[in-house]
Amino acid sequence: MNIDAMEEAGRLAQTISFSYEDHYHLQEKRKMFQALFERYLSPVDPSGSMEPYYAIILLWRKNPAEFDQMVREMKDHRLIPA
């Protein structure tokens, strides 16, 4: 496994998790995060029991293309920095 790719995935997962927490009080952004989490993280965490960070990392490991698409959508919606 490429250590640089692992570090980048971990950094992005942390950025997404922190941004979700930072914007939780904004109902519209919270709904966007939750919709994206439902679409992309539910397949890897069907019970919804994992912390977002760990589910995001698992998504990256199991389906990197879906991970990349989720990150693109979050950037497009300005949920995380571009």
N, CA, C and O atoms as a Maestro MAE file, in Angstrom:
{
 s_m_m2io_version
 :::
 2.0.0
}

f_m_ct {
 s_m_title
 :::
 protein
 m_atom[328] {
  # First column is atom index #
  i_m_mmod_type
  r_m_x_coord
  r_m_y_coord
  r_m_z_coord
  i_m_residue_number
  s_m_chain_name
  s_m_pdb_residue_name
  s_m_pdb_atom_name
  i_m_atomic_number
  :::
  1 25 0.839 -1.176 0.000 1 A "MET " " N  " 7
  2 3 0.000 0.000 0.000 1 A "MET " " CA " 6
  3 2 0.888 1.245 0.000 1 A "MET " " C  " 6
  4 15 1.915 1.277 0.678 1 A "MET " " O  " 8
  5 25 0.506 2.230 -0.733 2 A "ASN " " N  " 7
  6 3 1.256 3.467 -0.860 2 A "ASN " " CA " 6
  7 2 1.066 4.326 0.396 2 A "ASN " " C  " 6
  8 15 -0.047 4.752 0.704 2 A "ASN " " O  " 8
  9 25 2.160 4.571 1.111 3 A "ILE " " N  " 7
  10 3 2.081 5.334 2.367 3 A "ILE " " CA " 6
  11 2 1.610 6.762 2.134 3 A "ILE " " C  " 6
  12 15 0.902 7.325 2.968 3 A "ILE " " O  " 8
  13 25 1.997 7.353 1.004 4 A "ASP " " N  " 7
  14 3 1.556 8.722 0.704 4 A "ASP " " CA " 6
  15 2 0.044 8.764 0.488 4 A "ASP " " C  " 6
  16 15 -0.623 9.695 0.939 4 A "ASP " " O  " 8
  17 25 -0.490 7.767 -0.196 5 A "ALA " " N  " 7
  18 3 -1.934 7.701 -0.418 5 A "ALA " " CA " 6
  19 2 -2.669 7.488 0.904 5 A "ALA " " C  " 6
  20 15 -3.734 8.064 1.127 5 A "ALA " " O  " 8
  21 25 -2.099 6.660 1.777 6 A "MET " " N  " 7
  22 3 -2.708 6.437 3.091 6 A "MET " " CA " 6
  23 2 -2.731 7.724 3.906 6 A "MET " " C  " 6
  24 15 -3.733 8.037 4.548 6 A "MET " " O  " 8
  25 25 -1.635 8.466 3.882 7 A "GLU " " N  " 7
  26 3 -1.572 9.725 4.618 7 A "GLU " " CA " 6
  27 2 -2.572 10.733 4.065 7 A "GLU " " C  " 6
  28 15 -3.232 11.439 4.828 7 A "GLU " " O  " 8
  29 25 -2.685 10.801 2.753 8 A "GLU " " N  " 7
  30 3 -3.639 11.723 2.133 8 A "GLU " " CA " 6
  31 2 -5.070 11.339 2.483 8 A "GLU " " C  " 6
  32 15 -5.881 12.209 2.797 8 A "GLU " " O  " 8
  33 25 -5.391 10.057 2.433 9 A "ALA " " N  " 7
  34 3 -6.735 9.600 2.800 9 A "ALA " " CA " 6
  35 2 -7.034 9.925 4.261 9 A "ALA " " C  " 6
  36 15 -8.137 10.367 4.586 9 A "ALA " " O  " 8
  37 25 -6.068 9.712 5.134 10 A "GLY " " N  " 7
  38 3 -6.251 10.039 6.548 10 A "GLY " " CA " 6
  39 2 -6.452 11.525 6.769 10 A "GLY " " C  " 6
  40 15 -7.276 11.935 7.586 10 A "GLY " " O  " 8
  41 25 -5.694 12.330 6.039 11 A "ARG " " N  " 7
  42 3 -5.839 13.790 6.147 11 A "ARG " " CA " 6
  43 2 -7.213 14.227 5.675 11 A "ARG " " C  " 6
  44 15 -7.862 15.050 6.321 11 A "ARG " " O  " 8
  45 25 -7.661 13.679 4.547 12 A "LEU " " N  " 7
  46 3 -8.986 14.028 4.036 12 A "LEU " " CA " 6
  47 2 -10.091 13.556 4.976 12 A "LEU " " C  " 6
  48 15 -11.064 14.277 5.200 12 A "LEU " " O  " 8
  49 25 -9.951 12.363 5.522 13 A "ALA " " N  " 7
  50 3 -10.946 11.858 6.472 13 A "ALA " " CA " 6
  51 2 -11.029 12.762 7.698 13 A "ALA " " C  " 6
  52 15 -12.117 13.039 8.202 13 A "ALA " " O  " 8
  53 25 -9.889 13.211 8.165 14 A "GLN " " N  " 7
  54 3 -9.867 14.111 9.315 14 A "GLN " " CA " 6
  55 2 -10.484 15.463 8.958 14 A "GLN " " C  " 6
  56 15 -11.251 16.022 9.743 14 A "GLN " " O  " 8
  57 25 -10.158 15.981 7.795 15 A "THR " " N  " 7
  58 3 -10.728 17.253 7.340 15 A "THR " " CA " 6
  59 2 -12.251 17.154 7.245 15 A "THR " " C  " 6
  60 15 -12.963 18.057 7.683 15 A "THR " " O  " 8
  61 25 -12.747 16.055 6.672 16 A "ILE " " N  " 7
  62 3 -14.195 15.866 6.542 16 A "ILE " " CA " 6
  63 2 -14.843 15.767 7.921 16 A "ILE " " C  " 6
  64 15 -15.871 16.398 8.169 16 A "ILE " " O  " 8
  65 25 -14.255 14.988 8.811 17 A "SER " " N  " 7
  66 3 -14.812 14.822 10.161 17 A "SER " " CA " 6
  67 2 -14.859 16.143 10.911 17 A "SER " " C  " 6
  68 15 -15.871 16.477 11.528 17 A "SER " " O  " 8
  69 25 -13.771 16.891 10.859 18 A "PHE " " N  " 7
  70 3 -13.729 18.178 11.555 18 A "PHE " " CA " 6
  71 2 -14.718 19.169 10.943 18 A "PHE " " C  " 6
  72 15 -15.381 19.917 11.662 18 A "PHE " " O  " 8
  73 25 -14.813 19.170 9.620 19 A "SER " " N  " 7
  74 3 -15.730 20.086 8.959 19 A "SER " " CA " 6
  75 2 -17.175 19.742 9.311 19 A "SER " " C  " 6
  76 15 -17.998 20.636 9.514 19 A "SER " " O  " 8
  77 25 -17.480 18.457 9.381 20 A "TYR " " N  " 7
  78 3 -18.827 18.028 9.779 20 A "TYR " " CA " 6
  79 2 -19.145 18.539 11.183 20 A "TYR " " C  " 6
  80 15 -20.229 19.070 11.425 20 A "TYR " " O  " 8
  81 25 -18.214 18.379 12.088 21 A "GLU " " N  " 7
  82 3 -18.424 18.868 13.452 21 A "GLU " " CA " 6
  83 2 -18.556 20.388 13.487 21 A "GLU " " C  " 6
  84 15 -19.405 20.926 14.197 21 A "GLU " " O  " 8
  85 25 -17.719 21.072 12.724 22 A "ASP " " N  " 7
  86 3 -17.745 22.536 12.712 22 A "ASP " " CA " 6
  87 2 -19.047 23.095 12.142 22 A "ASP " " C  " 6
  88 15 -19.509 24.154 12.566 22 A "ASP " " O  " 8
  89 25 -19.638 22.383 11.179 23 A "HIS " " N  " 7
  90 3 -20.840 22.881 10.514 23 A "HIS " " CA " 6
  91 2 -22.120 22.216 10.998 23 A "HIS " " C  " 6
  92 15 -23.192 22.452 10.442 23 A "HIS " " O  " 8
  93 25 -22.016 21.397 12.018 24 A "TYR " " N  " 7
  94 3 -23.178 20.652 12.503 24 A "TYR " " CA " 6
  95 2 -24.332 21.573 12.882 24 A "TYR " " C  " 6
  96 15 -25.495 21.220 12.687 24 A "TYR " " O  " 8
  97 25 -24.027 22.729 13.412 25 A "HIS " " N  " 7
  98 3 -25.074 23.656 13.858 25 A "HIS " " CA " 6
  99 2 -25.794 24.338 12.691 25 A "HIS " " C  " 6
  100 15 -26.844 24.950 12.888 25 A "HIS " " O  " 8
  101 25 -25.240 24.237 11.481 26 A "LEU " " N  " 7
  102 3 -25.874 24.816 10.298 26 A "LEU " " CA " 6
  103 2 -26.721 23.734 9.629 26 A "LEU " " C  " 6
  104 15 -26.193 22.823 8.992 26 A "LEU " " O  " 8
  105 25 -28.029 23.847 9.781 27 A "GLN " " N  " 7
  106 3 -28.935 22.781 9.373 27 A "GLN " " CA " 6
  107 2 -28.746 22.378 7.909 27 A "GLN " " C  " 6
  108 15 -28.728 21.184 7.610 27 A "GLN " " O  " 8
  109 25 -28.605 23.325 7.000 28 A "GLU " " N  " 7
  110 3 -28.481 23.003 5.581 28 A "GLU " " CA " 6
  111 2 -27.207 22.208 5.294 28 A "GLU " " C  " 6
  112 15 -27.239 21.224 4.554 28 A "GLU " " O  " 8
  113 25 -26.085 22.634 5.880 29 A "LYS " " N  " 7
  114 3 -24.831 21.915 5.668 29 A "LYS " " CA " 6
  115 2 -24.873 20.546 6.337 29 A "LYS " " C  " 6
  116 15 -24.371 19.567 5.783 29 A "LYS " " O  " 8
  117 25 -25.469 20.473 7.520 30 A "ARG " " N  " 7
  118 3 -25.588 19.192 8.206 30 A "ARG " " CA " 6
  119 2 -26.373 18.208 7.349 30 A "ARG " " C  " 6
  120 15 -26.008 17.036 7.258 30 A "ARG " " O  " 8
  121 25 -27.458 18.679 6.717 31 A "LYS " " N  " 7
  122 3 -28.250 17.813 5.844 31 A "LYS " " CA " 6
  123 2 -27.438 17.338 4.638 31 A "LYS " " C  " 6
  124 15 -27.559 16.184 4.226 31 A "LYS " " O  " 8
  125 25 -26.615 18.219 4.074 32 A "MET " " N  " 7
  126 3 -25.784 17.815 2.945 32 A "MET " " CA " 6
  127 2 -24.771 16.753 3.363 32 A "MET " " C  " 6
  128 15 -24.590 15.752 2.669 32 A "MET " " O  " 8
  129 25 -24.113 16.975 4.500 33 A "PHE " " N  " 7
  130 3 -23.172 15.965 5.007 33 A "PHE " " CA " 6
  131 2 -23.890 14.638 5.213 33 A "PHE " " C  " 6
  132 15 -23.411 13.592 4.774 33 A "PHE " " O  " 8
  133 25 -25.022 14.680 5.871 34 A "GLN " " N  " 7
  134 3 -25.731 13.443 6.186 34 A "GLN " " CA " 6
  135 2 -26.183 12.713 4.926 34 A "GLN " " C  " 6
  136 15 -26.149 11.484 4.876 34 A "GLN " " O  " 8
  137 25 -26.604 13.457 3.911 35 A "ALA " " N  " 7
  138 3 -27.006 12.825 2.650 35 A "ALA " " CA " 6
  139 2 -25.803 12.148 1.987 35 A "ALA " " C  " 6
  140 15 -25.915 11.029 1.486 35 A "ALA " " O  " 8
  141 25 -24.669 12.820 1.985 36 A "LEU " " N  " 7
  142 3 -23.470 12.229 1.391 36 A "LEU " " CA " 6
  143 2 -22.977 11.044 2.210 36 A "LEU " " C  " 6
  144 15 -22.559 10.031 1.648 36 A "LEU " " O  " 8
  145 25 -23.021 11.163 3.528 37 A "PHE " " N  " 7
  146 3 -22.620 10.037 4.372 37 A "PHE " " CA " 6
  147 2 -23.543 8.834 4.119 37 A "PHE " " C  " 6
  148 15 -23.083 7.696 4.030 37 A "PHE " " O  " 8
  149 25 -24.833 9.102 4.004 38 A "GLU " " N  " 7
  150 3 -25.793 8.024 3.752 38 A "GLU " " CA " 6
  151 2 -25.467 7.329 2.433 38 A "GLU " " C  " 6
  152 15 -25.465 6.100 2.361 38 A "GLU " " O  " 8
  153 25 -25.196 8.100 1.406 39 A "ARG " " N  " 7
  154 3 -24.931 7.529 0.089 39 A "ARG " " CA " 6
  155 2 -23.614 6.762 0.038 39 A "ARG " " C  " 6
  156 15 -23.549 5.660 -0.507 39 A "ARG " " O  " 8
  157 25 -22.571 7.350 0.608 40 A "TYR " " N  " 7
  158 3 -21.240 6.762 0.444 40 A "TYR " " CA " 6
  159 2 -20.779 5.880 1.609 40 A "TYR " " C  " 6
  160 15 -20.042 4.917 1.397 40 A "TYR " " O  " 8
  161 25 -21.196 6.193 2.810 41 A "LEU " " N  " 7
  162 3 -20.688 5.438 3.958 41 A "LEU " " CA " 6
  163 2 -21.586 4.273 4.371 41 A "LEU " " C  " 6
  164 15 -21.118 3.319 4.992 41 A "LEU " " O  " 8
  165 25 -22.860 4.344 4.032 42 A "SER " " N  " 7
  166 3 -23.768 3.245 4.403 42 A "SER " " CA " 6
  167 2 -23.332 1.893 3.860 42 A "SER " " C  " 6
  168 15 -23.454 0.894 4.569 42 A "SER " " O  " 8
  169 25 -22.825 1.817 2.618 43 A "PRO " " N  " 7
  170 3 -22.389 0.503 2.141 43 A "PRO " " CA " 6
  171 2 -21.245 -0.114 2.957 43 A "PRO " " C  " 6
  172 15 -21.154 -1.337 3.063 43 A "PRO " " O  " 8
  173 25 -20.380 0.716 3.529 44 A "VAL " " N  " 7
  174 3 -19.265 0.170 4.318 44 A "VAL " " CA " 6
  175 2 -19.587 0.104 5.807 44 A "VAL " " C  " 6
  176 15 -18.910 -0.597 6.559 44 A "VAL " " O  " 8
  177 25 -20.611 0.828 6.233 45 A "ASP " " N  " 7
  178 3 -21.033 0.837 7.639 45 A "ASP " " CA " 6
  179 2 -22.563 0.830 7.700 45 A "ASP " " C  " 6
  180 15 -23.174 1.825 8.090 45 A "ASP " " O  " 8
  181 25 -23.178 -0.288 7.316 46 A "PRO " " N  " 7
  182 3 -24.639 -0.331 7.232 46 A "PRO " " CA " 6
  183 2 -25.362 -0.034 8.547 46 A "PRO " " C  " 6
  184 15 -26.486 0.468 8.532 46 A "PRO " " O  " 8
  185 25 -24.742 -0.333 9.660 47 A "SER " " N  " 7
  186 3 -25.392 -0.078 10.947 47 A "SER " " CA " 6
  187 2 -25.217 1.370 11.396 47 A "SER " " C  " 6
  188 15 -25.888 1.810 12.329 47 A "SER " " O  " 8
  189 25 -24.332 2.109 10.750 48 A "GLY " " N  " 7
  190 3 -24.087 3.500 11.122 48 A "GLY " " CA " 6
  191 2 -23.451 3.633 12.489 48 A "GLY " " C  " 6
  192 15 -23.625 4.652 13.157 48 A "GLY " " O  " 8
  193 25 -22.716 2.619 12.912 49 A "SER " " N  " 7
  194 3 -22.153 2.619 14.256 49 A "SER " " CA " 6
  195 2 -20.732 3.178 14.339 49 A "SER " " C  " 6
  196 15 -20.223 3.421 15.433 49 A "SER " " O  " 8
  197 25 -20.099 3.380 13.196 50 A "MET " " N  " 7
  198 3 -18.715 3.868 13.199 50 A "MET " " CA " 6
  199 2 -18.682 5.395 13.253 50 A "MET " " C  " 6
  200 15 -19.595 6.073 12.782 50 A "MET " " O  " 8
  201 25 -17.628 5.904 13.828 51 A "GLU " " N  " 7
  202 3 -17.376 7.341 13.743 51 A "GLU " " CA " 6
  203 2 -17.129 7.664 12.271 51 A "GLU " " C  " 6
  204 15 -16.560 6.841 11.554 51 A "GLU " " O  " 8
  205 25 -17.547 8.846 11.803 52 A "PRO " " N  " 7
  206 3 -17.345 9.176 10.385 52 A "PRO " " CA " 6
  207 2 -15.900 8.983 9.913 52 A "PRO " " C  " 6
  208 15 -15.680 8.480 8.812 52 A "PRO " " O  " 8
  209 25 -14.923 9.370 10.718 53 A "TYR " " N  " 7
  210 3 -13.521 9.244 10.316 53 A "TYR " " CA " 6
  211 2 -13.200 7.802 9.908 53 A "TYR " " C  " 6
  212 15 -12.619 7.569 8.848 53 A "TYR " " O  " 8
  213 25 -13.575 6.848 10.741 54 A "TYR " " N  " 7
  214 3 -13.247 5.444 10.485 54 A "TYR " " CA " 6
  215 2 -14.031 4.895 9.291 54 A "TYR " " C  " 6
  216 15 -13.505 4.099 8.514 54 A "TYR " " O  " 8
  217 25 -15.275 5.316 9.149 55 A "ALA " " N  " 7
  218 3 -16.065 4.880 7.997 55 A "ALA " " CA " 6
  219 2 -15.483 5.443 6.700 55 A "ALA " " C  " 6
  220 15 -15.478 4.761 5.675 55 A "ALA " " O  " 8
  221 25 -15.001 6.666 6.740 56 A "ILE " " N  " 7
  222 3 -14.381 7.282 5.565 56 A "ILE " " CA " 6
  223 2 -13.115 6.528 5.170 56 A "ILE " " C  " 6
  224 15 -12.890 6.270 3.988 56 A "ILE " " O  " 8
  225 25 -12.297 6.179 6.144 57 A "ILE " " N  " 7
  226 3 -11.077 5.407 5.879 57 A "ILE " " CA " 6
  227 2 -11.445 4.039 5.291 57 A "ILE " " C  " 6
  228 15 -10.806 3.576 4.346 57 A "ILE " " O  " 8
  229 25 -12.467 3.402 5.847 58 A "LEU " " N  " 7
  230 3 -12.896 2.109 5.339 58 A "LEU " " CA " 6
  231 2 -13.393 2.237 3.898 58 A "LEU " " C  " 6
  232 15 -13.109 1.378 3.063 58 A "LEU " " O  " 8
  233 25 -14.130 3.302 3.608 59 A "LEU " " N  " 7
  234 3 -14.567 3.553 2.234 59 A "LEU " " CA " 6
  235 2 -13.358 3.678 1.316 59 A "LEU " " C  " 6
  236 15 -13.349 3.098 0.229 59 A "LEU " " O  " 8
  237 25 -12.349 4.418 1.731 60 A "TRP " " N  " 7
  238 3 -11.142 4.582 0.920 60 A "TRP " " CA " 6
  239 2 -10.483 3.231 0.646 60 A "TRP " " C  " 6
  240 15 -10.030 2.971 -0.469 60 A "TRP " " O  " 8
  241 25 -10.433 2.386 1.652 61 A "ARG " " N  " 7
  242 3 -9.795 1.074 1.487 61 A "ARG " " CA " 6
  243 2 -10.603 0.158 0.559 61 A "ARG " " C  " 6
  244 15 -10.036 -0.536 -0.285 61 A "ARG " " O  " 8
  245 25 -11.926 0.162 0.724 62 A "LYS " " N  " 7
  246 3 -12.775 -0.778 -0.012 62 A "LYS " " CA " 6
  247 2 -13.168 -0.282 -1.394 62 A "LYS " " C  " 6
  248 15 -13.323 -1.076 -2.321 62 A "LYS " " O  " 8
  249 25 -13.331 1.040 -1.535 63 A "ASN " " N  " 7
  250 3 -13.796 1.568 -2.813 63 A "ASN " " CA " 6
  251 2 -13.205 2.961 -3.043 63 A "ASN " " C  " 6
  252 15 -13.889 3.964 -2.839 63 A "ASN " " O  " 8
  253 25 -11.953 3.028 -3.462 64 A "PRO " " N  " 7
  254 3 -11.297 4.322 -3.646 64 A "PRO " " CA " 6
  255 2 -12.000 5.251 -4.640 64 A "PRO " " C  " 6
  256 15 -11.964 6.470 -4.477 64 A "PRO " " O  " 8
  257 25 -12.632 4.689 -5.656 65 A "ALA " " N  " 7
  258 3 -13.332 5.541 -6.623 65 A "ALA " " CA " 6
  259 2 -14.517 6.247 -5.966 65 A "ALA " " C  " 6
  260 15 -14.750 7.427 -6.225 65 A "ALA " " O  " 8
  261 25 -15.259 5.549 -5.129 66 A "GLU " " N  " 7
  262 3 -16.379 6.156 -4.400 66 A "GLU " " CA " 6
  263 2 -15.868 7.204 -3.408 66 A "GLU " " C  " 6
  264 15 -16.479 8.257 -3.234 66 A "GLU " " O  " 8
  265 25 -14.757 6.905 -2.773 67 A "PHE " " N  " 7
  266 3 -14.130 7.863 -1.853 67 A "PHE " " CA " 6
  267 2 -13.805 9.158 -2.609 67 A "PHE " " C  " 6
  268 15 -14.135 10.252 -2.151 67 A "PHE " " O  " 8
  269 25 -13.158 9.022 -3.764 68 A "ASP " " N  " 7
  270 3 -12.796 10.201 -4.561 68 A "ASP " " CA " 6
  271 2 -14.032 10.986 -4.983 68 A "ASP " " C  " 6
  272 15 -14.024 12.217 -4.966 68 A "ASP " " O  " 8
  273 25 -15.095 10.276 -5.362 69 A "GLN " " N  " 7
  274 3 -16.332 10.948 -5.769 69 A "GLN " " CA " 6
  275 2 -16.952 11.696 -4.589 69 A "GLN " " C  " 6
  276 15 -17.421 12.822 -4.754 69 A "GLN " " O  " 8
  277 25 -16.961 11.089 -3.410 70 A "MET " " N  " 7
  278 3 -17.509 11.752 -2.228 70 A "MET " " CA " 6
  279 2 -16.728 13.025 -1.921 70 A "MET " " C  " 6
  280 15 -17.318 14.064 -1.629 70 A "MET " " O  " 8
  281 25 -15.410 12.944 -1.988 71 A "VAL " " N  " 7
  282 3 -14.573 14.119 -1.718 71 A "VAL " " CA " 6
  283 2 -14.868 15.214 -2.741 71 A "VAL " " C  " 6
  284 15 -14.983 16.383 -2.373 71 A "VAL " " O  " 8
  285 25 -14.993 14.854 -4.020 72 A "ARG " " N  " 7
  286 3 -15.308 15.850 -5.059 72 A "ARG " " CA " 6
  287 2 -16.635 16.541 -4.766 72 A "ARG " " C  " 6
  288 15 -16.743 17.764 -4.856 72 A "ARG " " O  " 8
  289 25 -17.645 15.743 -4.415 73 A "GLU " " N  " 7
  290 3 -18.954 16.330 -4.121 73 A "GLU " " CA " 6
  291 2 -18.896 17.242 -2.905 73 A "GLU " " C  " 6
  292 15 -19.541 18.291 -2.888 73 A "GLU " " O  " 8
  293 25 -18.136 16.862 -1.895 74 A "MET " " N  " 7
  294 3 -18.014 17.712 -0.706 74 A "MET " " CA " 6
  295 2 -17.322 19.027 -1.055 74 A "MET " " C  " 6
  296 15 -17.696 20.084 -0.548 74 A "MET " " O  " 8
  297 25 -16.328 18.957 -1.906 75 A "LYS " " N  " 7
  298 3 -15.662 20.187 -2.358 75 A "LYS " " CA " 6
  299 2 -16.593 21.037 -3.190 75 A "LYS " " C  " 6
  300 15 -16.635 22.256 -3.022 75 A "LYS " " O  " 8
  301 25 -17.349 20.409 -4.095 76 A "ASP " " N  " 7
  302 3 -18.302 21.139 -4.932 76 A "ASP " " CA " 6
  303 2 -19.364 21.855 -4.106 76 A "ASP " " C  " 6
  304 15 -19.791 22.955 -4.456 76 A "ASP " " O  " 8
  305 25 -19.786 21.234 -3.018 77 A "HIS " " N  " 7
  306 3 -20.807 21.823 -2.135 77 A "HIS " " CA " 6
  307 2 -20.190 22.737 -1.069 77 A "HIS " " C  " 6
  308 15 -20.890 23.270 -0.208 77 A "HIS " " O  " 8
  309 25 -18.886 22.902 -1.145 78 A "ARG " " N  " 7
  310 3 -18.139 23.755 -0.201 78 A "ARG " " CA " 6
  311 2 -18.287 23.292 1.242 78 A "ARG " " C  " 6
  312 15 -18.340 24.097 2.171 78 A "ARG " " O  " 8
  313 25 -18.352 21.970 1.404 79 A "LEU " " N  " 7
  314 3 -18.393 21.410 2.744 79 A "LEU " " CA " 6
  315 2 -16.982 21.258 3.303 79 A "LEU " " C  " 6
  316 15 -16.770 21.297 4.515 79 A "LEU " " O  " 8
  317 25 -16.020 21.082 2.394 80 A "ILE " " N  " 7
  318 3 -14.609 21.030 2.775 80 A "ILE " " CA " 6
  319 2 -13.843 21.925 1.807 80 A "ILE " " C  " 6
  320 15 -14.316 22.198 0.703 80 A "ILE " " O  " 8
  321 25 -12.660 22.384 2.218 81 A "PRO " " N  " 7
  322 3 -11.878 23.256 1.325 81 A "PRO " " CA " 6
  323 2 -11.463 22.534 0.045 81 A "PRO " " C  " 6
  324 15 -11.168 21.339 0.053 81 A "PRO " " O  " 8
  325 25 -11.450 23.276 -1.034 82 A "ALA " " N  " 7
  326 3 -11.059 22.704 -2.334 82 A "ALA " " CA " 6
  327 2 -9.565 22.544 -2.433 82 A "ALA " " C  " 6
  328 15 -9.060 22.079 -3.455 82 A "ALA " " O  " 8
  :::
 }
 m_bond[327] {
  # First column is bond index #
  i_m_from
  i_m_to
  i_m_order
  :::
  1 1 2 1
  2 2 3 1
  3 3 4 2
  4 3 5 1
  5 5 6 1
  6 6 7 1
  7 7 8 2
  8 7 9 1
  9 9 10 1
  10 10 11 1
  11 11 12 2
  12 11 13 1
  13 13 14 1
  14 14 15 1
  15 15 16 2
  16 15 17 1
  17 17 18 1
  18 18 19 1
  19 19 20 2
  20 19 21 1
  21 21 22 1
  22 22 23 1
  23 23 24 2
  24 23 25 1
  25 25 26 1
  26 26 27 1
  27 27 28 2
  28 27 29 1
  29 29 30 1
  30 30 31 1
  31 31 32 2
  32 31 33 1
  33 33 34 1
  34 34 35 1
  35 35 36 2
  36 35 37 1
  37 37 38 1
  38 38 39 1
  39 39 40 2
  40 39 41 1
  41 41 42 1
  42 42 43 1
  43 43 44 2
  44 43 45 1
  45 45 46 1
  46 46 47 1
  47 47 48 2
  48 47 49 1
  49 49 50 1
  50 50 51 1
  51 51 52 2
  52 51 53 1
  53 53 54 1
  54 54 55 1
  55 55 56 2
  56 55 57 1
  57 57 58 1
  58 58 59 1
  59 59 60 2
  60 59 61 1
  61 61 62 1
  62 62 63 1
  63 63 64 2
  64 63 65 1
  65 65 66 1
  66 66 67 1
  67 67 68 2
  68 67 69 1
  69 69 70 1
  70 70 71 1
  71 71 72 2
  72 71 73 1
  73 73 74 1
  74 74 75 1
  75 75 76 2
  76 75 77 1
  77 77 78 1
  78 78 79 1
  79 79 80 2
  80 79 81 1
  81 81 82 1
  82 82 83 1
  83 83 84 2
  84 83 85 1
  85 85 86 1
  86 86 87 1
  87 87 88 2
  88 87 89 1
  89 89 90 1
  90 90 91 1
  91 91 92 2
  92 91 93 1
  93 93 94 1
  94 94 95 1
  95 95 96 2
  96 95 97 1
  97 97 98 1
  98 98 99 1
  99 99 100 2
  100 99 101 1
  101 101 102 1
  102 102 103 1
  103 103 104 2
  104 103 105 1
  105 105 106 1
  106 106 107 1
  107 107 108 2
  108 107 109 1
  109 109 110 1
  110 110 111 1
  111 111 112 2
  112 111 113 1
  113 113 114 1
  114 114 115 1
  115 115 116 2
  116 115 117 1
  117 117 118 1
  118 118 119 1
  119 119 120 2
  120 119 121 1
  121 121 122 1
  122 122 123 1
  123 123 124 2
  124 123 125 1
  125 125 126 1
  126 126 127 1
  127 127 128 2
  128 127 129 1
  129 129 130 1
  130 130 131 1
  131 131 132 2
  132 131 133 1
  133 133 134 1
  134 134 135 1
  135 135 136 2
  136 135 137 1
  137 137 138 1
  138 138 139 1
  139 139 140 2
  140 139 141 1
  141 141 142 1
  142 142 143 1
  143 143 144 2
  144 143 145 1
  145 145 146 1
  146 146 147 1
  147 147 148 2
  148 147 149 1
  149 149 150 1
  150 150 151 1
  151 151 152 2
  152 151 153 1
  153 153 154 1
  154 154 155 1
  155 155 156 2
  156 155 157 1
  157 157 158 1
  158 158 159 1
  159 159 160 2
  160 159 161 1
  161 161 162 1
  162 162 163 1
  163 163 164 2
  164 163 165 1
  165 165 166 1
  166 166 167 1
  167 167 168 2
  168 167 169 1
  169 169 170 1
  170 170 171 1
  171 171 172 2
  172 171 173 1
  173 173 174 1
  174 174 175 1
  175 175 176 2
  176 175 177 1
  177 177 178 1
  178 178 179 1
  179 179 180 2
  180 179 181 1
  181 181 182 1
  182 182 183 1
  183 183 184 2
  184 183 185 1
  185 185 186 1
  186 186 187 1
  187 187 188 2
  188 187 189 1
  189 189 190 1
  190 190 191 1
  191 191 192 2
  192 191 193 1
  193 193 194 1
  194 194 195 1
  195 195 196 2
  196 195 197 1
  197 197 198 1
  198 198 199 1
  199 199 200 2
  200 199 201 1
  201 201 202 1
  202 202 203 1
  203 203 204 2
  204 203 205 1
  205 205 206 1
  206 206 207 1
  207 207 208 2
  208 207 209 1
  209 209 210 1
  210 210 211 1
  211 211 212 2
  212 211 213 1
  213 213 214 1
  214 214 215 1
  215 215 216 2
  216 215 217 1
  217 217 218 1
  218 218 219 1
  219 219 220 2
  220 219 221 1
  221 221 222 1
  222 222 223 1
  223 223 224 2
  224 223 225 1
  225 225 226 1
  226 226 227 1
  227 227 228 2
  228 227 229 1
  229 229 230 1
  230 230 231 1
  231 231 232 2
  232 231 233 1
  233 233 234 1
  234 234 235 1
  235 235 236 2
  236 235 237 1
  237 237 238 1
  238 238 239 1
  239 239 240 2
  240 239 241 1
  241 241 242 1
  242 242 243 1
  243 243 244 2
  244 243 245 1
  245 245 246 1
  246 246 247 1
  247 247 248 2
  248 247 249 1
  249 249 250 1
  250 250 251 1
  251 251 252 2
  252 251 253 1
  253 253 254 1
  254 254 255 1
  255 255 256 2
  256 255 257 1
  257 257 258 1
  258 258 259 1
  259 259 260 2
  260 259 261 1
  261 261 262 1
  262 262 263 1
  263 263 264 2
  264 263 265 1
  265 265 266 1
  266 266 267 1
  267 267 268 2
  268 267 269 1
  269 269 270 1
  270 270 271 1
  271 271 272 2
  272 271 273 1
  273 273 274 1
  274 274 275 1
  275 275 276 2
  276 275 277 1
  277 277 278 1
  278 278 279 1
  279 279 280 2
  280 279 281 1
  281 281 282 1
  282 282 283 1
  283 283 284 2
  284 283 285 1
  285 285 286 1
  286 286 287 1
  287 287 288 2
  288 287 289 1
  289 289 290 1
  290 290 291 1
  291 291 292 2
  292 291 293 1
  293 293 294 1
  294 294 295 1
  295 295 296 2
  296 295 297 1
  297 297 298 1
  298 298 299 1
  299 299 300 2
  300 299 301 1
  301 301 302 1
  302 302 303 1
  303 303 304 2
  304 303 305 1
  305 305 306 1
  306 306 307 1
  307 307 308 2
  308 307 309 1
  309 309 310 1
  310 310 311 1
  311 311 312 2
  312 311 313 1
  313 313 314 1
  314 314 315 1
  315 315 316 2
  316 315 317 1
  317 317 318 1
  318 318 319 1
  319 319 320 2
  320 319 321 1
  321 321 322 1
  322 322 323 1
  323 323 324 2
  324 323 325 1
  325 325 326 1
  326 326 327 1
  327 327 328 2
  :::
 }
}
